[in-house]
């Protein structure tokens, strides 16, 4: 059982080292760890890590975003003839030594499944998978009521049924297993978004192909993400806005009028958020 593991680095060499150490302990599978550096300042450290640990290092000449960076690794995996690839953020940890094996076994039981995700918990113990399907324009202003809604204590508001395995609509982009023949069929991940909405886009691509996503509750990984490490929140919101606009236009499935309502809602949301940030400063 051979699997390519794609780890996309951008200035996260310390996380990459830790992630590699967890993946080296995986049992029942043969892994090739492919570290793609997205033109980051610490590329030399990641390259040194790969030499030390026997991983494959690929340097991107430019940073074109999350999907484009992962596609570099996926194209390498395709050229090597891999049937499966695991996409894993550098800040993922895998305490279960049979984690990857479990995901592959779940995929092999059902040919309709092309993407499999697991239970993922943050350092705060909050569950991050599986995600609810992105709705149409009718729910565009749900963020207004969301501000006044009581928050869950065990999972994010957009998480659905994490205690049982089942077909699902969307999984987190921080870690998932994908069939390479499906990746080929969609022309690899959509590179028109730089950051954010990758999960929503992949969800729609699976739907359009008549395939399935699956959530495996028995496998669990830790997303050791520290929010403060993400940088300027306003800049990140701008990235999200551009990606969301693209999703609405290309993947939402809404008619023209619905798209316009969704766009107005999104622009209002971002505008209010930016005003709030300025007041807070």
C-alpha positions as CSV (number, residue, x, y, z in Angstrom):
1,X,0.0,0.0,0.0
2,X,1.9,3.1,-1.3
3,X,0.8,6.7,-0.6
4,X,2.3,10.0,-1.5
5,X,2.1,12.6,1.3
6,X,2.1,16.2,0.1
7,X,3.2,18.8,2.6
8,X,3.2,22.3,1.4
9,X,5.6,24.6,3.2
10,X,5.5,28.4,3.6
11,X,7.8,29.5,6.3
12,X,6.9,26.6,8.5
13,X,10.1,24.5,8.6
14,X,9.7,23.7,12.4
15,X,6.2,22.4,11.8
16,X,7.4,20.4,8.8
17,X,10.0,18.7,11.0
18,X,7.4,17.7,13.6
19,X,4.9,16.6,10.9
20,X,7.6,14.4,9.2
21,X,8.4,12.8,12.6
22,X,4.8,11.7,13.1
23,X,4.5,10.4,9.5
24,X,7.7,8.4,9.8
25,X,5.9,6.4,12.5
26,X,3.0,5.3,10.3
27,X,2.6,1.6,10.0
28,X,1.0,-0.7,7.4
29,X,1.7,1.7,4.5
30,X,4.6,2.8,2.4
31,X,4.8,6.6,2.3
32,X,6.8,8.9,0.2
33,X,6.9,12.3,1.9
34,X,6.9,15.1,-0.7
35,X,7.7,18.5,0.7
36,X,6.9,21.3,-1.6
37,X,8.3,24.7,-0.7
38,X,6.1,27.6,-1.9
39,X,9.0,30.0,-2.4
40,X,9.4,30.7,1.3
41,X,12.2,32.3,3.3
42,X,13.1,29.0,5.1
43,X,13.3,26.8,1.9
44,X,16.9,25.9,2.7
45,X,15.9,24.5,6.1
46,X,13.1,22.3,4.5
47,X,15.5,21.1,1.9
48,X,18.0,20.2,4.6
49,X,15.2,18.3,6.4
50,X,14.4,16.3,3.3
51,X,18.0,15.3,2.8
52,X,18.2,14.3,6.5
53,X,15.0,12.3,6.5
54,X,15.0,10.9,3.0
55,X,12.0,12.9,1.8
56,X,11.4,14.3,-1.6
57,X,11.9,18.1,-1.9
58,X,10.4,20.2,-4.6
59,X,10.9,24.0,-4.8
60,X,8.3,26.2,-6.4
61,X,9.8,29.2,-8.3
62,X,6.9,31.4,-7.1
63,X,4.1,31.4,-4.5
64,X,0.9,31.0,-6.4
65,X,-1.2,29.9,-3.4
66,X,-2.4,26.8,-1.6
67,X,-4.0,24.9,-4.4
68,X,-1.2,25.7,-6.9
69,X,1.4,24.6,-4.4
70,X,-0.3,21.3,-3.6
71,X,-0.7,20.7,-7.4
72,X,3.1,20.6,-7.7
73,X,3.2,17.7,-5.4
74,X,0.2,16.0,-6.9
75,X,1.6,16.2,-10.4
76,X,4.8,14.6,-9.1
77,X,2.6,11.9,-7.4
78,X,0.7,11.3,-10.7
79,X,4.0,11.0,-12.6
80,X,5.2,8.4,-10.1
81,X,2.0,6.4,-10.5
82,X,0.5,6.8,-7.0
83,X,-3.1,5.7,-6.6
84,X,-3.6,7.9,-3.4
85,X,-2.2,11.1,-2.1
86,X,-2.6,12.5,1.4
87,X,-2.7,16.3,1.6
88,X,-1.3,17.4,5.0
89,X,-0.6,20.9,6.4
90,X,2.8,21.2,8.1
91,X,1.0,21.8,11.5
92,X,-0.7,18.4,11.4
93,X,0.1,15.7,14.0
94,X,-0.7,12.0,13.8
95,X,-0.7,10.2,17.1
96,X,-2.4,7.2,15.6
97,X,0.3,5.1,13.9
98,X,-2.3,3.5,11.6
99,X,-3.9,6.8,10.6
100,X,-3.1,6.7,6.9
101,X,-3.8,3.0,6.6
102,X,-7.3,3.6,8.0
103,X,-8.0,6.3,5.4
104,X,-6.9,4.1,2.6
105,X,-8.9,1.1,3.8
106,X,-12.0,3.2,4.0
107,X,-11.4,4.4,0.4
108,X,-10.8,1.0,-1.0
109,X,-14.2,-0.3,0.4
110,X,-16.1,2.0,-1.9
111,X,-15.0,3.1,-5.4
112,X,-17.5,6.0,-5.3
113,X,-15.4,7.7,-2.5
114,X,-12.7,10.0,-3.9
115,X,-11.9,12.1,-0.9
116,X,-11.7,10.9,2.7
117,X,-11.2,13.0,5.8
118,X,-10.9,12.1,9.5
119,X,-11.8,13.5,12.8
120,X,-9.5,16.5,13.4
121,X,-9.2,18.3,16.7
122,X,-7.4,21.5,17.4
123,X,-5.1,22.1,20.4
124,X,-8.2,23.4,22.1
125,X,-10.0,20.1,21.7
126,X,-12.5,21.6,19.2
127,X,-13.5,19.2,16.4
128,X,-12.9,20.5,12.8
129,X,-14.5,17.8,10.6
130,X,-16.7,17.1,8.8
131,X,-18.0,20.4,7.4
132,X,-21.5,21.3,6.4
133,X,-22.1,21.9,2.7
134,X,-21.9,25.5,1.6
135,X,-25.5,26.7,1.0
136,X,-27.0,28.7,-1.8
137,X,-27.9,32.4,-1.8
138,X,-30.9,31.8,0.6
139,X,-28.5,31.5,3.5
140,X,-26.2,34.4,2.5
141,X,-27.1,36.5,5.5
142,X,-26.7,33.8,8.0
143,X,-23.7,35.5,9.4
144,X,-26.0,38.2,10.9
145,X,-27.8,35.7,13.1
146,X,-24.5,33.8,13.7
147,X,-23.2,36.7,15.7
148,X,-26.0,36.3,18.3
149,X,-26.1,32.5,18.2
150,X,-24.8,30.5,21.1
151,X,-21.5,28.9,20.1
152,X,-20.9,25.2,20.4
153,X,-18.3,24.1,23.0
154,X,-17.2,20.8,21.2
155,X,-17.1,21.8,17.6
156,X,-17.4,24.8,15.2
157,X,-20.8,25.8,14.1
158,X,-20.2,24.5,10.6
159,X,-19.3,21.0,11.8
160,X,-21.7,18.1,11.4
161,X,-21.9,14.6,13.1
162,X,-18.3,14.1,14.0
163,X,-18.9,11.0,16.3
164,X,-19.9,8.6,13.4
165,X,-18.5,7.7,10.0
166,X,-20.6,8.7,7.0
167,X,-20.7,10.2,3.6
168,X,-20.3,14.0,4.0
169,X,-20.4,17.2,1.9
170,X,-17.1,18.7,2.8
171,X,-13.9,18.0,4.7
172,X,-11.2,20.3,6.0
173,X,-8.4,21.1,3.6
174,X,-5.7,20.8,6.3
175,X,-5.6,17.0,5.9
176,X,-7.4,14.6,3.6
177,X,-6.8,11.6,1.3
178,X,-7.7,11.9,-2.4
179,X,-7.8,9.4,-5.3
180,X,-5.3,10.4,-7.9
181,X,-7.5,9.3,-10.8
182,X,-10.1,11.8,-9.5
183,X,-7.5,14.5,-9.3
184,X,-6.6,13.8,-13.0
185,X,-10.3,13.9,-14.0
186,X,-10.8,17.4,-12.6
187,X,-7.6,18.7,-14.0
188,X,-6.0,18.9,-10.5
189,X,-7.0,21.5,-7.9
190,X,-8.5,24.8,-9.1
191,X,-5.6,27.3,-9.0
192,X,-7.7,30.4,-9.5
193,X,-7.9,30.9,-5.7
194,X,-4.8,31.9,-3.8
195,X,-6.1,31.1,-0.3
196,X,-9.4,30.0,1.2
197,X,-12.5,28.3,-0.2
198,X,-10.5,25.4,-1.4
199,X,-12.6,23.0,0.5
200,X,-15.9,24.5,-0.8
201,X,-14.6,24.2,-4.4
202,X,-13.4,20.6,-4.0
203,X,-16.8,19.7,-2.5
204,X,-18.6,21.0,-5.6
205,X,-16.1,19.3,-7.9
206,X,-16.9,15.9,-6.2
207,X,-20.6,16.6,-6.4
208,X,-20.4,17.4,-10.1
209,X,-18.4,14.3,-10.8
210,X,-21.1,12.2,-9.1
211,X,-18.7,10.9,-6.5
212,X,-18.6,10.9,-2.7
213,X,-16.6,12.4,0.2
214,X,-16.4,10.3,3.3
215,X,-15.8,11.1,6.9
216,X,-14.0,8.5,9.0
217,X,-14.6,9.0,12.7
218,X,-12.2,6.2,13.8
219,X,-9.2,8.0,12.5
220,X,-8.1,11.2,14.3
221,X,-5.4,13.8,13.7
222,X,-4.4,16.9,15.6
223,X,-4.4,20.3,13.9
224,X,-1.7,22.1,16.0
225,X,-2.5,25.4,14.5
226,X,-1.8,28.6,16.3
227,X,-4.1,31.4,15.1
228,X,-1.7,34.2,15.8
229,X,0.7,32.8,13.3
230,X,-1.5,33.6,10.4
231,X,-0.6,37.3,10.1
232,X,-2.7,40.3,9.4
233,X,-6.4,39.3,9.7
234,X,-7.6,42.1,7.4
235,X,-5.2,40.9,4.6
236,X,-6.5,37.3,5.2
237,X,-10.1,38.6,4.9
238,X,-9.2,40.2,1.6
239,X,-7.9,36.8,0.3
240,X,-11.1,35.2,1.5
241,X,-13.3,37.8,-0.2
242,X,-11.6,37.2,-3.5
243,X,-11.9,33.5,-3.2
244,X,-15.5,33.6,-2.1
245,X,-16.4,35.8,-5.1
246,X,-14.8,33.3,-7.4
247,X,-16.7,30.4,-5.7
248,X,-20.0,32.2,-6.0
249,X,-19.5,32.9,-9.6
250,X,-18.0,29.6,-10.7
251,X,-19.3,26.9,-8.2
252,X,-22.3,28.1,-6.3
253,X,-24.8,26.9,-8.9
254,X,-27.0,30.0,-8.1
255,X,-28.7,31.9,-10.9
256,X,-27.7,35.5,-11.7
257,X,-30.0,37.1,-9.1
258,X,-28.9,34.8,-6.3
259,X,-25.3,35.4,-7.1
260,X,-25.8,39.1,-6.8
261,X,-27.5,38.7,-3.4
262,X,-24.7,36.5,-2.2
263,X,-22.1,39.0,-3.4
264,X,-23.8,41.9,-1.6
265,X,-23.9,39.9,1.6
266,X,-20.3,38.9,1.4
267,X,-19.1,42.5,0.7
268,X,-21.2,43.8,3.6
269,X,-19.8,41.2,5.9
270,X,-16.2,42.0,5.0
271,X,-16.9,45.8,5.2
272,X,-18.3,45.5,8.7
273,X,-15.4,43.3,9.8
274,X,-12.8,45.8,8.5
275,X,-14.6,48.6,10.3
276,X,-14.6,46.6,13.5
277,X,-10.9,45.9,13.2
278,X,-10.2,49.7,12.7
279,X,-12.3,50.6,15.8
280,X,-10.5,47.9,17.8
281,X,-7.1,49.3,16.9
